[in-house]
Each structure stands twice: as C-alpha cells, then as structure tokens.
Amino acid sequence: MKPHVLVVDDSLTIRMDLRTLLTTDAGFVVTACETKALAQKVLKTRAFSLVILDVLLPDGDGLDLLREIRTSADLAHMPVILLSTEIEVRHRIHGLNMGADEYVGKPYDGSYLVHRATELVSERSSARRAAEGGGSGLSGKKILVVDDSPTYRASLAHVLRQDGCDVIPAQSGEEALTLLSVEGVDCVIMDLLMPGMGGLEAARRIKQSGATCHIPVVILTGHDDAATRAEGARIGVDDFVLKAPELTMLRSRLRGLFRNRPAPAAGGGAAARRAGSSPDLPPPSSRAGSRARSVFPGAGSLFDQVVAVSGLSSVIGPSTIVRACRRAGIEPWSMSPEDLHRALPAIRETLRMFLTEEDSERGIAAITLLARDAASAAS
C-alpha cells in the first residue's frame, strides 16, 4: 500500500506542486487541505504516513495543529514537516520544540523535500514494524535520568523501562557527573533547574570532557526561553523538551534523536564505554571559542560536519545549509573544502537569519576553521 501524505497549505500553487512532486517522484498518495479546520477533519478520517504543514494558515496557526498532533495518542508518532518562509520561522522557531521532524523553508528545494519526506516515511515504517515486533526504538538503550524531583524521576524511569531502556537515576548534576565517570550511557535526560549544579552547567561539563562529549544530552525545561536555548546550543545540548506529565513528546523526541545518530563503532556501545577508555571518540576541542562537539576525520561527510558546528538545531540545520550551499552554486553532499570556502558568504547570511549576531559569527568561524582543516588534510 502506498504511503498517504497530508499537505496543509493555503496556497493552491504549493498544494498542486507538492502533489505533483510527491506523487511522481516518491509514489505517495496525497491529500491536500487549505485550512486548519479541514485538516483537523481529514486527520480523523484516515491514517497518514506524513504531514507537510504550513506555519501560517488562513484560519489559525499551523503550530497549533502541530501541538494537537503531538498531544494526540493516535497521531503523536506521525512525522511532520513544517513549511514556512525563513523570516517567519526565525520568529516562530519555538514551534520546533513541539516535535516537528523537519523544517523546510519557502521557497523550498523540491528534491530535498521529497528526499526528507521519503526518509521520514521510511523511518516511521521501520519504527512501526519494530513496535509491532515488541520494540520501541529505545529498547536496549542505557539512559541517565537526572531530576531532583523523586516523583518525576520515578515516573520517567518507569516509562523508559517499559520501552526496554536500562535507566540510571540521579538526583543532581553533581551525582550525574560522578555516575558518568564510572558508567557509560547512551543518553542523558536532565532537568534544567536543580539545586546546586543546574542542567546547563552539568551539560557543559559533559560536552567538554573527551570521555563523555559524544553522549547526547536532552534538557527538560518548564518553559521555552530563547536565551536558555541559545546557551544550550553554544554548549552542545542536543535537544530541549518541555517538561510535562504527559511523556509522549519526550519519548518521540528520544526516538528521533537515536534514529538520527550514527551507529557506534563495534565495541563502542554504552556497556563498553568507560571514562578515559574510548579510543574511537574525538578528543575535546582545544580551540578557543569552538563548540564542545568536536569535528574529526571520519565524523561524516564535510556537509555533516558543517551542520554539526553551525550552531543550528538538528531539526533545521541540514535543510538550511543545503539551501545556502545551493544558492552559492555548490552541491552540498559532495562539496570539497574549496567549495565550502566559496559557500561561506551564503552560509553566513543564512546563519544570521536564525541565530544572534554573536552566535552566527561563532558558527561561521567554526565552519571557516573546518574548511581550512579539511583543505590541509586533503593536501
């Protein structure tokens, strides 16, 4: 059976274009709606493999519809691609905290949109098959849960253990760092505000240590604060999730986090990792002002490394850098160090649309250094 995609956009031109692209290039069946109200009705009539959703709709905010999807037991795991102009998203970036799987800016790159839609549908099918076979996408993961609330800590640990995770509880940032010195984990979930060492300080120390900088860190926060998120991005925090009694969103974001990370090298899983005993991991960066997430040979393609140091979130980073490269006439997937140098002005312009002036300059400095190191390695 062909995957069924719902497109929600008030532009007839975009609806027709996406229908053609998704039907012809990907073999999807497409249902198109122009309003939020119509989309709400359609979502009750049949199951969809993917939703492509405009942020601004004539009868409401597309982000409200995204929130409804992510809080629905029946729809929460459905992938969602946000569509919007880059300027709109700059002011509405908080919508990604609600669980969008991808952001694609207008004017969009049709080939990239089809590529990501196909990937997300495929990943959802794989996750569904795993769930039907008794898995959750989290089974076997060792997760450190850090929260000063015994009630919330126990509730989260219970849910993760039902998903097949091995959970290590900690009640403070100090205790978390002590545990990480003797125990390898696949992920750290940590409350932002705790007595003593808070979540951001603990995350900074985790990301600055060569033994733990590879571990993804998810920060739980009671409210969306742009300054906190910016500081987290500078440190290297992998995701922020709004703290709520309902844990559907957190579980969905964890599955996406693990799905998008490369598999560890043989013998490099949590059970085999210990502080100071990970020769396959990158050393901590010693460059002033560089991000804690080090770039090293073998970390992926040059494009992947650019995204990693850009300062953009993992949700919008790939598609945003793709558009910047193509504006410069560079093919992102196969670019050379020389291509990257030519693309720097376009990348700088793009970073300034999403980041503060300070963070965008820090990002472009890291990318410039990456280009120079890559050129030296190739010579």
DOLOFI-504654 format. One record per residue (C-alpha): residue in one letter; x, y, z. Coordinates in steps of 0.5 Angstrom, whole numbers, padded with zeros to 4 digits, always signed. Example, Ala and Ser with C-alpha at 12.3 -4.5 7.8 and 13.67 -1.06 7.14 Angstrom:
A+0025-0009+0016/S+0027-0002+0014/
***
This chain:
M+0000+0000+0000/K+0003+0007-0002/P+0004+0012+0004/H-0001+0017+0005/V+0001+0024+0006/L-0003+0030+0008/V-0001+0037+0005/V-0004+0043+0009/D-0002+0050+0006/D-0007+0056+0004/S-0003+0057-0003/L-0006+0053-0009/T+0000+0053-0013/I+0004+0050-0007/R-0001+0045-0006/M-0001+0043-0013/D+0007+0043-0014/L+0007+0039-0008/R+0002+0034-0010/T+0006+0033-0017/L+0013+0032-0013/L+0010+0027-0008/T+0006+0023-0013/T+0011+0023-0019/D+0018+0023-0015/A+0016+0019-0009/G+0010+0015-0011/F+0006+0018-0005/V-0002+0019-0005/V-0003+0026-0003/T-0009+0029+0000/A-0009+0037+0000/C-0012+0042+0005/E-0012+0049+0005/T-0014+0051+0012/K-0013+0048+0019/A-0020+0046+0020/L-0021+0042+0014/A-0014+0039+0016/Q-0017+0037+0023/K-0023+0034+0020/V-0019+0030+0015/L-0014+0027+0020/K-0020+0024+0024/T-0022+0020+0017/R-0016+0016+0016/A-0008+0015+0018/F-0003+0019+0015/S+0005+0017+0014/L+0007+0024+0014/V+0004+0031+0015/I+0007+0037+0011/L+0005+0043+0015/D+0005+0051+0013/V+0006+0055+0019/L+0001+0061+0017/L-0006+0058+0015/P-0012+0063+0014/D-0016+0060+0020/G-0010+0059+0025/D-0003+0058+0027/G+0000+0051+0024/L+0004+0051+0030/D-0003+0050+0034/L-0005+0044+0029/L+0002+0041+0031/R+0001+0042+0038/E-0005+0038+0037/I-0002+0032+0033/R+0004+0032+0038/T-0001+0031+0044/S-0006+0026+0041/A-0005+0019+0043/D-0007+0017+0036/L-0002+0022+0032/A+0004+0023+0036/H+0008+0019+0033/M+0007+0021+0026/P+0012+0025+0022/V+0011+0033+0021/I+0015+0037+0016/L+0014+0045+0018/L+0014+0049+0012/S+0015+0057+0012/T+0019+0063+0010/E+0025+0063+0013/I+0023+0070+0016/E+0017+0067+0019/V+0021+0061+0022/R+0026+0066+0025/H+0021+0069+0030/R+0017+0062+0031/I+0023+0057+0032/H+0020+0055+0038/G+0015+0051+0034/L+0020+0046+0033/N+0020+0045+0041/M+0013+0042+0040/G+0016+0036+0036/A+0017+0038+0028/D+0021+0033+0025/E+0024+0038+0020/Y+0023+0045+0017/V+0023+0047+0010/G+0024+0054+0008/K+0020+0057+0003/P+0022+0058-0003/Y+0023+0050-0002/D+0028+0046-0006/G+0023+0040-0008/S+0029+0035-0009/Y+0031+0036-0002/L+0023+0036+0001/V+0022+0029-0003/H+0028+0026+0000/R+0027+0028+0007/A+0019+0026+0006/T+0022+0019+0004/E+0027+0019+0009/L+0021+0020+0015/V+0016+0016+0012/S+0021+0010+0011/E+0024+0011+0019/R+0016+0011+0021/S+0015+0005+0018/S+0021+0002+0021/A+0019+0004+0028/R+0012+0002+0027/R+0015-0005+0025/A+0020-0005+0031/A+0014-0003+0035/E+0010-0009+0033/G+0015-0014+0034/G+0016-0012+0041/G+0021-0006+0040/S+0020+0001+0041/G+0026+0004+0038/L+0029+0005+0045/S+0030-0002+0047/G+0037-0003+0050/K+0039+0004+0051/K+0042+0006+0057/I+0039+0013+0060/L+0042+0017+0066/V+0036+0021+0068/V+0037+0027+0073/D+0032+0031+0076/D+0031+0033+0084/S+0024+0031+0084/P+0023+0024+0086/T+0016+0023+0084/Y+0018+0026+0076/R+0025+0022+0076/A+0021+0015+0078/S+0015+0017+0073/L+0020+0018+0068/A+0024+0012+0069/H+0018+0007+0070/V+0016+0010+0063/L+0023+0009+0060/R+0024+0002+0063/Q+0017+0000+0060/D+0020+0002+0053/G+0026-0003+0054/C+0031+0002+0057/D+0036+0001+0062/V+0035+0007+0067/I+0040+0010+0072/P+0037+0015+0076/A+0041+0021+0079/Q+0038+0027+0083/S+0043+0032+0082/G+0048+0035+0077/E+0054+0033+0081/E+0051+0026+0082/A+0050+0025+0075/L+0058+0027+0073/T+0060+0022+0079/L+0056+0017+0075/L+0059+0018+0068/S+0066+0018+0071/V+0065+0010+0072/E+0059+0008+0068/G+0058+0009+0060/V+0051+0011+0058/D+0047+0012+0051/C+0044+0019+0053/V+0043+0024+0059/I+0036+0027+0060/M+0037+0032+0065/D+0032+0038+0069/L+0034+0045+0067/L+0033+0047+0074/M+0036+0043+0080/P+0039+0045+0087/G+0047+0046+0087/M+0049+0045+0080/G+0044+0046+0074/G+0043+0042+0068/L+0046+0047+0063/E+0053+0047+0068/A+0052+0040+0068/A+0051+0039+0061/R+0057+0044+0059/R+0062+0039+0063/I+0059+0033+0060/K+0061+0036+0053/Q+0067+0039+0055/S+0070+0032+0057/G+0073+0028+0052/A+0070+0022+0055/T+0063+0024+0055/C+0063+0029+0050/H+0059+0024+0045/I+0054+0023+0049/P+0047+0026+0047/V+0044+0031+0053/V+0037+0033+0053/I+0035+0038+0058/L+0028+0038+0061/T+0025+0045+0062/G+0019+0048+0064/H+0018+0054+0059/D+0021+0056+0053/D+0026+0061+0054/A+0030+0063+0048/A+0037+0066+0052/T+0037+0059+0055/R+0036+0055+0048/A+0042+0060+0045/E+0046+0058+0051/G+0045+0051+0051/A+0046+0051+0043/R+0053+0054+0045/I+0055+0049+0050/G+0053+0043+0045/V+0046+0041+0048/D+0043+0036+0043/D+0035+0038+0045/F+0031+0042+0049/V+0024+0039+0051/L+0018+0042+0055/K+0017+0038+0062/A+0010+0036+0062/P+0007+0030+0066/E+0005+0027+0059/L+0011+0024+0057/T+0009+0022+0049/M+0013+0028+0047/L+0020+0026+0050/R+0019+0019+0048/S+0018+0021+0041/R+0024+0026+0041/L+0028+0021+0044/R+0027+0016+0038/G+0028+0021+0033/L+0035+0023+0037/F+0037+0016+0037/R+0035+0015+0030/N+0039+0021+0027/R+0045+0019+0030/P+0050+0014+0027/A+0051+0007+0030/P+0057+0007+0035/A+0063+0003+0032/A+0064-0004+0034/G+0065-0005+0042/G+0063+0003+0043/G+0056+0002+0046/A+0055+0004+0053/A+0056-0002+0056/A+0063-0002+0053/R+0065+0005+0055/R+0068+0008+0061/A+0071+0014+0062/G+0078+0015+0059/S+0077+0009+0055/S+0074+0011+0049/P+0080+0011+0043/D+0075+0012+0038/L+0072+0018+0041/P+0074+0025+0039/P+0079+0029+0044/P+0076+0035+0047/S+0077+0041+0043/S+0082+0046+0045/R+0081+0051+0040/A+0078+0058+0044/G+0071+0059+0042/S+0070+0053+0039/R+0064+0048+0040/A+0064+0042+0045/R+0062+0038+0040/S+0069+0036+0036/V+0070+0035+0029/F+0075+0030+0027/P+0076+0026+0021/G+0071+0020+0020/A+0066+0024+0023/G+0062+0024+0017/S+0062+0028+0010/L+0064+0035+0010/F+0057+0037+0010/D+0055+0033+0016/Q+0061+0037+0020/V+0059+0044+0017/V+0052+0042+0020/A+0055+0040+0027/V+0059+0046+0028/S+0054+0051+0025/G+0050+0053+0031/L+0043+0051+0028/S+0039+0046+0031/S+0039+0039+0029/V+0032+0040+0026/I+0033+0046+0021/G+0041+0045+0021/P+0041+0040+0015/S+0036+0043+0010/T+0038+0051+0012/I+0045+0049+0010/V+0043+0046+0004/R+0039+0052+0001/A+0045+0056+0003/C+0050+0052-0001/R+0046+0051-0007/R+0045+0059-0007/A+0052+0059-0008/G+0052+0054-0013/I+0055+0049-0009/E+0053+0041-0009/P+0052+0040-0001/W+0053+0033-0001/S+0060+0032-0005/M+0063+0039-0003/S+0070+0040-0003/P+0074+0044+0002/E+0075+0049-0004/D+0067+0049-0005/L+0066+0050+0002/H+0070+0057+0002/R+0066+0059-0004/A+0060+0058+0000/L+0062+0061+0006/P+0058+0068+0005/A+0052+0065+0003/I+0052+0061+0010/R+0054+0067+0014/E+0048+0070+0011/T+0043+0064+0013/L+0046+0064+0020/R+0044+0071+0021/M+0037+0069+0020/F+0037+0064+0025/L+0042+0066+0030/T+0044+0072+0034/E+0050+0076+0031/E+0055+0073+0036/D+0052+0066+0035/S+0052+0067+0028/E+0060+0069+0028/R+0062+0064+0032/G+0059+0059+0028/I+0062+0062+0021/A+0069+0062+0025/A+0068+0055+0027/I+0066+0053+0019/T+0072+0057+0017/L+0076+0053+0021/L+0073+0047+0019/A+0074+0049+0012/R+0082+0050+0013/D+0083+0044+0017/A+0080+0040+0011/A+0084+0043+0006/S+0090+0042+0010/A+0088+0034+0011/A+0087+0034+0003/S+0093+0037+0001/
***
